[in-house]
């Protein structure tokens, strides 16, 4: 009735709202009314209907107004999700996509929710809201599926890849390592590392540290969480790249406690990087020096004193005297005098032999011989004399052997120290003890050497004589110098006998020549 006399907005808007309030049977009349010319504020009335939960009426009004943003929400309230998805697609606003998506999630319409979600997660600012909403209702698998589909989207970004890794860490940990290896270049690694640490995904954390070139942190993580994250091959790849050198020695202690059988492999890997002196000192404090014997052998060629001393102690403790003697012979950088003094009075014969060897290396030949003689170790004593090249020591040892009446030992001495023994001493001692049979090889060799020397001297003398004769002959046969400057030699007045025949001038030149004073001789 009012509308017939007044053409005002408030009247038309109120009439539309009245139709809506009267129920579905008046929706047809409302729809016909809005199709005709009117002064109503359609959008405001639609909002009013929506606030009063008159969703069918608001749907008709929003359709008339062409407001897809509000229409999508109305479809959601009416549980017409397909229509809501279509309206959201037309509106294409993140806020609308989120509203529709959230409604679909609550209604467990995951197919429609995924379609909406793909249009939301491409915006980094809205990604976290989607994740929180899915997790709020416990739909973890559906959320992971949504982000996995988002990886192939043309507008995907690093946030999707990183948050998917976080979800794997929380809900599907077995898939995280493959995800890291496949998408390491697109991950926000520090954020994912924090997630791995939060959910105790230590192997994956180590892998991320490697991808991020945080070698020190990778090594520390493996040592601190070794039951789940330690692998010798991976540890070796990282330890050689660390920048904090203190980690070398921390790694040594870690291997000693947890991986003692692989300690030598680690040290050999670090041989060119670690300080050998500090390494030996650290191991000495632990009391397990023998564990790294293999490593010490591999670096002994550097002839470092602490390494040699450590190995010598290990050999001595193991009573491996063969290796100890070899070490002493080949490497001289250690405190040999102290070791020799300690071993000289040792109960074991092998230790005293090593003491004699040490004295010999220090050129204390007399001391070495005395130690060997005390133990009647004549072979070592002979070797020491031969090395000393001292005839006095050789004679003294020969006389000591003579007093024992050991003929075979006497012959061995003549053979071992042949060049140091004087023939008269050998003859005297053989005569005293009636050992001519044993000294004869020595004299035969002496005669042989003397004969060779005489022959050599004779040959040298003959060669010198021949050379001198040849030079004299060449001097006699050498032609004289016939130049015009040659002078005659006389008795000072030109009267003496000529020493050299004068050379006649060429024909035609006699008239121009003046005879020398005193005439020609």
Secondary structure as a PSIPRED ss2 file (coil, helix, strand):
# PSIPRED VFORMAT (PSIPRED V4.0)

   1 X C   1.000  0.000  0.000
   2 X H   0.000  1.000  0.000
   3 X H   0.000  1.000  0.000
   4 X H   0.000  1.000  0.000
   5 X H   0.000  1.000  0.000
   6 X C   1.000  0.000  0.000
   7 X C   1.000  0.000  0.000
   8 X C   1.000  0.000  0.000
   9 X H   0.000  1.000  0.000
  10 X H   0.000  1.000  0.000
  11 X H   0.000  1.000  0.000
  12 X H   0.000  1.000  0.000
  13 X H   0.000  1.000  0.000
  14 X H   0.000  1.000  0.000
  15 X H   0.000  1.000  0.000
  16 X H   0.000  1.000  0.000
  17 X H   0.000  1.000  0.000
  18 X H   0.000  1.000  0.000
  19 X H   0.000  1.000  0.000
  20 X H   0.000  1.000  0.000
  21 X H   0.000  1.000  0.000
  22 X C   1.000  0.000  0.000
  23 X C   1.000  0.000  0.000
  24 X H   0.000  1.000  0.000
  25 X H   0.000  1.000  0.000
  26 X H   0.000  1.000  0.000
  27 X H   0.000  1.000  0.000
  28 X H   0.000  1.000  0.000
  29 X H   0.000  1.000  0.000
  30 X H   0.000  1.000  0.000
  31 X H   0.000  1.000  0.000
  32 X H   0.000  1.000  0.000
  33 X H   0.000  1.000  0.000
  34 X H   0.000  1.000  0.000
  35 X H   0.000  1.000  0.000
  36 X C   1.000  0.000  0.000
  37 X C   1.000  0.000  0.000
  38 X C   1.000  0.000  0.000
  39 X C   1.000  0.000  0.000
  40 X C   1.000  0.000  0.000
  41 X C   1.000  0.000  0.000
  42 X H   0.000  1.000  0.000
  43 X H   0.000  1.000  0.000
  44 X H   0.000  1.000  0.000
  45 X H   0.000  1.000  0.000
  46 X H   0.000  1.000  0.000
  47 X H   0.000  1.000  0.000
  48 X H   0.000  1.000  0.000
  49 X H   0.000  1.000  0.000
  50 X H   0.000  1.000  0.000
  51 X H   0.000  1.000  0.000
  52 X C   1.000  0.000  0.000
  53 X C   1.000  0.000  0.000
  54 X C   1.000  0.000  0.000
  55 X H   0.000  1.000  0.000
  56 X H   0.000  1.000  0.000
  57 X H   0.000  1.000  0.000
  58 X H   0.000  1.000  0.000
  59 X H   0.000  1.000  0.000
  60 X H   0.000  1.000  0.000
  61 X H   0.000  1.000  0.000
  62 X H   0.000  1.000  0.000
  63 X H   0.000  1.000  0.000
  64 X H   0.000  1.000  0.000
  65 X H   0.000  1.000  0.000
  66 X C   1.000  0.000  0.000
  67 X C   1.000  0.000  0.000
  68 X H   0.000  1.000  0.000
  69 X H   0.000  1.000  0.000
  70 X H   0.000  1.000  0.000
  71 X H   0.000  1.000  0.000
  72 X H   0.000  1.000  0.000
  73 X H   0.000  1.000  0.000
  74 X H   0.000  1.000  0.000
  75 X H   0.000  1.000  0.000
  76 X H   0.000  1.000  0.000
  77 X H   0.000  1.000  0.000
  78 X C   1.000  0.000  0.000
  79 X C   1.000  0.000  0.000
  80 X C   1.000  0.000  0.000
  81 X H   0.000  1.000  0.000
  82 X H   0.000  1.000  0.000
  83 X H   0.000  1.000  0.000
  84 X H   0.000  1.000  0.000
  85 X H   0.000  1.000  0.000
  86 X H   0.000  1.000  0.000
  87 X H   0.000  1.000  0.000
  88 X H   0.000  1.000  0.000
  89 X H   0.000  1.000  0.000
  90 X H   0.000  1.000  0.000
  91 X H   0.000  1.000  0.000
  92 X C   1.000  0.000  0.000
  93 X C   1.000  0.000  0.000
  94 X H   0.000  1.000  0.000
  95 X H   0.000  1.000  0.000
  96 X H   0.000  1.000  0.000
  97 X H   0.000  1.000  0.000
  98 X H   0.000  1.000  0.000
  99 X H   0.000  1.000  0.000
 100 X H   0.000  1.000  0.000
 101 X H   0.000  1.000  0.000
 102 X H   0.000  1.000  0.000
 103 X H   0.000  1.000  0.000
 104 X H   0.000  1.000  0.000
 105 X H   0.000  1.000  0.000
 106 X H   0.000  1.000  0.000
 107 X C   1.000  0.000  0.000
 108 X C   1.000  0.000  0.000
 109 X C   1.000  0.000  0.000
 110 X H   0.000  1.000  0.000
 111 X H   0.000  1.000  0.000
 112 X H   0.000  1.000  0.000
 113 X H   0.000  1.000  0.000
 114 X H   0.000  1.000  0.000
 115 X H   0.000  1.000  0.000
 116 X H   0.000  1.000  0.000
 117 X H   0.000  1.000  0.000
 118 X H   0.000  1.000  0.000
 119 X C   1.000  0.000  0.000
 120 X C   1.000  0.000  0.000
 121 X C   1.000  0.000  0.000
 122 X C   1.000  0.000  0.000
 123 X C   1.000  0.000  0.000
 124 X H   0.000  1.000  0.000
 125 X H   0.000  1.000  0.000
 126 X H   0.000  1.000  0.000
 127 X H   0.000  1.000  0.000
 128 X H   0.000  1.000  0.000
 129 X H   0.000  1.000  0.000
 130 X H   0.000  1.000  0.000
 131 X H   0.000  1.000  0.000
 132 X H   0.000  1.000  0.000
 133 X H   0.000  1.000  0.000
 134 X H   0.000  1.000  0.000
 135 X H   0.000  1.000  0.000
 136 X H   0.000  1.000  0.000
 137 X C   1.000  0.000  0.000
 138 X C   1.000  0.000  0.000
 139 X C   1.000  0.000  0.000
 140 X H   0.000  1.000  0.000
 141 X H   0.000  1.000  0.000
 142 X H   0.000  1.000  0.000
 143 X H   0.000  1.000  0.000
 144 X H   0.000  1.000  0.000
 145 X H   0.000  1.000  0.000
 146 X H   0.000  1.000  0.000
 147 X H   0.000  1.000  0.000
 148 X H   0.000  1.000  0.000
 149 X H   0.000  1.000  0.000
 150 X H   0.000  1.000  0.000
 151 X C   1.000  0.000  0.000
 152 X C   1.000  0.000  0.000
 153 X C   1.000  0.000  0.000
 154 X C   1.000  0.000  0.000
 155 X C   1.000  0.000  0.000
 156 X C   1.000  0.000  0.000
 157 X C   1.000  0.000  0.000
 158 X H   0.000  1.000  0.000
 159 X H   0.000  1.000  0.000
 160 X H   0.000  1.000  0.000
 161 X H   0.000  1.000  0.000
 162 X H   0.000  1.000  0.000
 163 X H   0.000  1.000  0.000
 164 X H   0.000  1.000  0.000
 165 X H   0.000  1.000  0.000
 166 X H   0.000  1.000  0.000
 167 X H   0.000  1.000  0.000
 168 X H   0.000  1.000  0.000
 169 X H   0.000  1.000  0.000
 170 X H   0.000  1.000  0.000
 171 X H   0.000  1.000  0.000
 172 X C   1.000  0.000  0.000
 173 X H   0.000  1.000  0.000
 174 X H   0.000  1.000  0.000
 175 X H   0.000  1.000  0.000
 176 X H   0.000  1.000  0.000
 177 X H   0.000  1.000  0.000
 178 X H   0.000  1.000  0.000
 179 X H   0.000  1.000  0.000
 180 X H   0.000  1.000  0.000
 181 X H   0.000  1.000  0.000
 182 X H   0.000  1.000  0.000
 183 X H   0.000  1.000  0.000
 184 X H   0.000  1.000  0.000
 185 X H   0.000  1.000  0.000
 186 X H   0.000  1.000  0.000
 187 X C   1.000  0.000  0.000
 188 X C   1.000  0.000  0.000
 189 X H   0.000  1.000  0.000
 190 X H   0.000  1.000  0.000
 191 X H   0.000  1.000  0.000
 192 X H   0.000  1.000  0.000
 193 X H   0.000  1.000  0.000
 194 X H   0.000  1.000  0.000
 195 X H   0.000  1.000  0.000
 196 X H   0.000  1.000  0.000
 197 X H   0.000  1.000  0.000
 198 X H   0.000  1.000  0.000
 199 X C   1.000  0.000  0.000
 200 X C   1.000  0.000  0.000
 201 X C   1.000  0.000  0.000
 202 X H   0.000  1.000  0.000
 203 X H   0.000  1.000  0.000
 204 X H   0.000  1.000  0.000
 205 X H   0.000  1.000  0.000
 206 X H   0.000  1.000  0.000
 207 X H   0.000  1.000  0.000
 208 X H   0.000  1.000  0.000
 209 X H   0.000  1.000  0.000
 210 X H   0.000  1.000  0.000
 211 X H   0.000  1.000  0.000
 212 X C   1.000  0.000  0.000
 213 X C   1.000  0.000  0.000
 214 X C   1.000  0.000  0.000
 215 X H   0.000  1.000  0.000
 216 X H   0.000  1.000  0.000
 217 X H   0.000  1.000  0.000
 218 X H   0.000  1.000  0.000
 219 X H   0.000  1.000  0.000
 220 X H   0.000  1.000  0.000
 221 X H   0.000  1.000  0.000
 222 X H   0.000  1.000  0.000
 223 X H   0.000  1.000  0.000
 224 X H   0.000  1.000  0.000
 225 X C   1.000  0.000  0.000
 226 X H   0.000  1.000  0.000
 227 X H   0.000  1.000  0.000
 228 X H   0.000  1.000  0.000
 229 X H   0.000  1.000  0.000
 230 X C   1.000  0.000  0.000
 231 X C   1.000  0.000  0.000
 232 X H   0.000  1.000  0.000
 233 X H   0.000  1.000  0.000
 234 X H   0.000  1.000  0.000
 235 X H   0.000  1.000  0.000
 236 X H   0.000  1.000  0.000
 237 X H   0.000  1.000  0.000
 238 X H   0.000  1.000  0.000
 239 X H   0.000  1.000  0.000
 240 X C   1.000  0.000  0.000
 241 X C   1.000  0.000  0.000
 242 X C   1.000  0.000  0.000
 243 X C   1.000  0.000  0.000
 244 X C   1.000  0.000  0.000
 245 X C   1.000  0.000  0.000
 246 X H   0.000  1.000  0.000
 247 X H   0.000  1.000  0.000
 248 X H   0.000  1.000  0.000
 249 X H   0.000  1.000  0.000
 250 X H   0.000  1.000  0.000
 251 X H   0.000  1.000  0.000
 252 X H   0.000  1.000  0.000
 253 X H   0.000  1.000  0.000
 254 X H   0.000  1.000  0.000
 255 X H   0.000  1.000  0.000
 256 X H   0.000  1.000  0.000
 257 X H   0.000  1.000  0.000
 258 X H   0.000  1.000  0.000
 259 X C   1.000  0.000  0.000
 260 X H   0.000  1.000  0.000
 261 X H   0.000  1.000  0.000
 262 X H   0.000  1.000  0.000
 263 X H   0.000  1.000  0.000
 264 X H   0.000  1.000  0.000
 265 X H   0.000  1.000  0.000
 266 X H   0.000  1.000  0.000
 267 X H   0.000  1.000  0.000
 268 X H   0.000  1.000  0.000
 269 X H   0.000  1.000  0.000
 270 X C   1.000  0.000  0.000
 271 X C   1.000  0.000  0.000
 272 X C   1.000  0.000  0.000
 273 X C   1.000  0.000  0.000
 274 X C   1.000  0.000  0.000
 275 X C   1.000  0.000  0.000
 276 X H   0.000  1.000  0.000
 277 X H   0.000  1.000  0.000
 278 X H   0.000  1.000  0.000
 279 X H   0.000  1.000  0.000
 280 X H   0.000  1.000  0.000
 281 X H   0.000  1.000  0.000
 282 X H   0.000  1.000  0.000
 283 X H   0.000  1.000  0.000
 284 X H   0.000  1.000  0.000
 285 X H   0.000  1.000  0.000
 286 X H   0.000  1.000  0.000
 287 X C   1.000  0.000  0.000
 288 X C   1.000  0.000  0.000
 289 X H   0.000  1.000  0.000
 290 X H   0.000  1.000  0.000
 291 X H   0.000  1.000  0.000
 292 X H   0.000  1.000  0.000
 293 X H   0.000  1.000  0.000
 294 X H   0.000  1.000  0.000
 295 X H   0.000  1.000  0.000
 296 X H   0.000  1.000  0.000
 297 X H   0.000  1.000  0.000
 298 X H   0.000  1.000  0.000
 299 X H   0.000  1.000  0.000
 300 X H   0.000  1.000  0.000
 301 X H   0.000  1.000  0.000
 302 X H   0.000  1.000  0.000
 303 X C   1.000  0.000  0.000
 304 X C   1.000  0.000  0.000
 305 X H   0.000  1.000  0.000
 306 X H   0.000  1.000  0.000
 307 X H   0.000  1.000  0.000
 308 X H   0.000  1.000  0.000
 309 X H   0.000  1.000  0.000
 310 X H   0.000  1.000  0.000
 311 X H   0.000  1.000  0.000
 312 X H   0.000  1.000  0.000
 313 X H   0.000  1.000  0.000
 314 X H   0.000  1.000  0.000
 315 X H   0.000  1.000  0.000
 316 X H   0.000  1.000  0.000
 317 X H   0.000  1.000  0.000
 318 X H   0.000  1.000  0.000
 319 X C   1.000  0.000  0.000
 320 X C   1.000  0.000  0.000
 321 X H   0.000  1.000  0.000
 322 X H   0.000  1.000  0.000
 323 X H   0.000  1.000  0.000
 324 X H   0.000  1.000  0.000
 325 X H   0.000  1.000  0.000
 326 X H   0.000  1.000  0.000
 327 X H   0.000  1.000  0.000
 328 X H   0.000  1.000  0.000
 329 X H   0.000  1.000  0.000
 330 X H   0.000  1.000  0.000
 331 X C   1.000  0.000  0.000
 332 X C   1.000  0.000  0.000
 333 X C   1.000  0.000  0.000
 334 X C   1.000  0.000  0.000
 335 X C   1.000  0.000  0.000
 336 X H   0.000  1.000  0.000
 337 X H   0.000  1.000  0.000
 338 X H   0.000  1.000  0.000
 339 X H   0.000  1.000  0.000
 340 X H   0.000  1.000  0.000
 341 X H   0.000  1.000  0.000
 342 X H   0.000  1.000  0.000
 343 X H   0.000  1.000  0.000
 344 X H   0.000  1.000  0.000
 345 X C   1.000  0.000  0.000
 346 X C   1.000  0.000  0.000
 347 X C   1.000  0.000  0.000
 348 X C   1.000  0.000  0.000
 349 X H   0.000  1.000  0.000
 350 X H   0.000  1.000  0.000
 351 X H   0.000  1.000  0.000
 352 X H   0.000  1.000  0.000
 353 X H   0.000  1.000  0.000
 354 X H   0.000  1.000  0.000
 355 X H   0.000  1.000  0.000
 356 X H   0.000  1.000  0.000
 357 X H   0.000  1.000  0.000
 358 X H   0.000  1.000  0.000
 359 X H   0.000  1.000  0.000
 360 X H   0.000  1.000  0.000
 361 X H   0.000  1.000  0.000
 362 X C   1.000  0.000  0.000
 363 X C   1.000  0.000  0.000
 364 X C   1.000  0.000  0.000
 365 X H   0.000  1.000  0.000
 366 X H   0.000  1.000  0.000
 367 X H   0.000  1.000  0.000
 368 X H   0.000  1.000  0.000
 369 X H   0.000  1.000  0.000
 370 X H   0.000  1.000  0.000
 371 X H   0.000  1.000  0.000
 372 X H   0.000  1.000  0.000
 373 X H   0.000  1.000  0.000
 374 X H   0.000  1.000  0.000
 375 X C   1.000  0.000  0.000
 376 X C   1.000  0.000  0.000
 377 X C   1.000  0.000  0.000
 378 X H   0.000  1.000  0.000
 379 X H   0.000  1.000  0.000
 380 X H   0.000  1.000  0.000
 381 X H   0.000  1.000  0.000
 382 X H   0.000  1.000  0.000
 383 X H   0.000  1.000  0.000
 384 X H   0.000  1.000  0.000
 385 X H   0.000  1.000  0.000
 386 X H   0.000  1.000  0.000
 387 X H   0.000  1.000  0.000
 388 X H   0.000  1.000  0.000
 389 X C   1.000  0.000  0.000
 390 X C   1.000  0.000  0.000
 391 X H   0.000  1.000  0.000
 392 X H   0.000  1.000  0.000
 393 X H   0.000  1.000  0.000
 394 X H   0.000  1.000  0.000
 395 X H   0.000  1.000  0.000
 396 X H   0.000  1.000  0.000
 397 X H   0.000  1.000  0.000
 398 X H   0.000  1.000  0.000
 399 X H   0.000  1.000  0.000
 400 X H   0.000  1.000  0.000
 401 X H   0.000  1.000  0.000
 402 X H   0.000  1.000  0.000
 403 X C   1.000  0.000  0.000
 404 X C   1.000  0.000  0.000
 405 X C   1.000  0.000  0.000
 406 X C   1.000  0.000  0.000
 407 X H   0.000  1.000  0.000
 408 X H   0.000  1.000  0.000
 409 X H   0.000  1.000  0.000
 410 X H   0.000  1.000  0.000
 411 X H   0.000  1.000  0.000
 412 X H   0.000  1.000  0.000
 413 X H   0.000  1.000  0.000
 414 X H   0.000  1.000  0.000
 415 X H   0.000  1.000  0.000
 416 X H   0.000  1.000  0.000
 417 X C   1.000  0.000  0.000
 418 X H   0.000  1.000  0.000
 419 X H   0.000  1.000  0.000
 420 X H   0.000  1.000  0.000
 421 X C   1.000  0.000  0.000
 422 X C   1.000  0.000  0.000
 423 X H   0.000  1.000  0.000
 424 X H   0.000  1.000  0.000
 425 X H   0.000  1.000  0.000
 426 X H   0.000  1.000  0.000
 427 X H   0.000  1.000  0.000
 428 X H   0.000  1.000  0.000
 429 X H   0.000  1.000  0.000
 430 X H   0.000  1.000  0.000
 431 X H   0.000  1.000  0.000
 432 X H   0.000  1.000  0.000
 433 X H   0.000  1.000  0.000
 434 X C   1.000  0.000  0.000
 435 X C   1.000  0.000  0.000
 436 X H   0.000  1.000  0.000
 437 X H   0.000  1.000  0.000
 438 X H   0.000  1.000  0.000
 439 X H   0.000  1.000  0.000
 440 X H   0.000  1.000  0.000
 441 X H   0.000  1.000  0.000
 442 X H   0.000  1.000  0.000
 443 X H   0.000  1.000  0.000
 444 X H   0.000  1.000  0.000
 445 X H   0.000  1.000  0.000
 446 X H   0.000  1.000  0.000
 447 X H   0.000  1.000  0.000
 448 X H   0.000  1.000  0.000
 449 X H   0.000  1.000  0.000
 450 X H   0.000  1.000  0.000
 451 X H   0.000  1.000  0.000
 452 X H   0.000  1.000  0.000
 453 X H   0.000  1.000  0.000
 454 X H   0.000  1.000  0.000
 455 X H   0.000  1.000  0.000
 456 X H   0.000  1.000  0.000
 457 X H   0.000  1.000  0.000
 458 X H   0.000  1.000  0.000
 459 X H   0.000  1.000  0.000
 460 X H   0.000  1.000  0.000
 461 X H   0.000  1.000  0.000
 462 X H   0.000  1.000  0.000
 463 X H   0.000  1.000  0.000
 464 X H   0.000  1.000  0.000
 465 X H   0.000  1.000  0.000
 466 X H   0.000  1.000  0.000
 467 X H   0.000  1.000  0.000
 468 X H   0.000  1.000  0.000
 469 X H   0.000  1.000  0.000
 470 X H   0.000  1.000  0.000
 471 X H   0.000  1.000  0.000
 472 X H   0.000  1.000  0.000
 473 X H   0.000  1.000  0.000
 474 X H   0.000  1.000  0.000
 475 X H   0.000  1.000  0.000
 476 X H   0.000  1.000  0.000
 477 X C   1.000  0.000  0.000
 478 X C   1.000  0.000  0.000
 479 X C   1.000  0.000  0.000
 480 X C   1.000  0.000  0.000
 481 X C   1.000  0.000  0.000
 482 X C   1.000  0.000  0.000
 483 X C   1.000  0.000  0.000
 484 X C   1.000  0.000  0.000
 485 X C   1.000  0.000  0.000
 486 X C   1.000  0.000  0.000
 487 X C   1.000  0.000  0.000
 488 X C   1.000  0.000  0.000
 489 X C   1.000  0.000  0.000
 490 X C   1.000  0.000  0.000
 491 X C   1.000  0.000  0.000
 492 X C   1.000  0.000  0.000
 493 X C   1.000  0.000  0.000
 494 X C   1.000  0.000  0.000
 495 X C   1.000  0.000  0.000
 496 X C   1.000  0.000  0.000
 497 X C   1.000  0.000  0.000
 498 X C   1.000  0.000  0.000
 499 X C   1.000  0.000  0.000
 500 X C   1.000  0.000  0.000
 501 X C   1.000  0.000  0.000
 502 X C   1.000  0.000  0.000
 503 X C   1.000  0.000  0.000
 504 X C   1.000  0.000  0.000
 505 X C   1.000  0.000  0.000
 506 X C   1.000  0.000  0.000
 507 X C   1.000  0.000  0.000
 508 X C   1.000  0.000  0.000
 509 X C   1.000  0.000  0.000
 510 X C   1.000  0.000  0.000
 511 X C   1.000  0.000  0.000
 512 X C   1.000  0.000  0.000
 513 X C   1.000  0.000  0.000
 514 X C   1.000  0.000  0.000
 515 X C   1.000  0.000  0.000
 516 X C   1.000  0.000  0.000
 517 X C   1.000  0.000  0.000
 518 X C   1.000  0.000  0.000
 519 X C   1.000  0.000  0.000
 520 X C   1.000  0.000  0.000
 521 X C   1.000  0.000  0.000
